[in-house]
């Protein structure tokens, strides 16, 4: 019996090399940090 194929999005995600995932994660963290910083500056000024 054959294994069911994973959905395309999941399969694509699982094929991303770990180093690239780490880079993407850092990019998102930095973007979130900048967004929070801008929000704080705008509300305090």
C-alpha positions in Angstrom: 0.0 0.0 0.0 1.4 3.4 -0.9 1.8 6.3 1.5 -0.5 9.3 1.0 1.3 12.3 -0.4 1.8 15.3 1.9 0.0 18.5 0.9 2.1 20.6 -1.3 2.6 23.5 1.2 3.8 21.2 3.9 6.1 19.3 1.5 7.6 22.6 0.3 8.1 23.7 3.9 9.8 20.5 4.9 12.2 20.7 1.9 13.6 24.1 3.1 17.2 23.6 4.4 17.5 24.3 8.2 20.0 27.2 7.6 17.4 29.0 5.4 14.6 28.4 7.9 16.9 30.0 10.6 17.5 33.0 8.3 13.7 33.4 7.6 13.0 33.2 11.3 15.5 35.9 12.2 14.0 38.1 9.5 10.5 37.8 10.9 11.7 38.4 14.5 13.5 41.6 13.4 10.5 42.8 11.5 8.2 42.2 14.5 10.7 44.0 16.8 10.8 47.0 14.4 7.1 47.1 14.2 6.7 47.1 18.0 9.4 49.8 18.3 7.6 52.0 15.8 4.3 51.5 17.5 5.8 52.5 20.9 7.5 55.6 19.4 4.3 56.7 17.7 2.2 56.3 20.8 4.7 58.1 23.1 5.4 61.0 20.8 
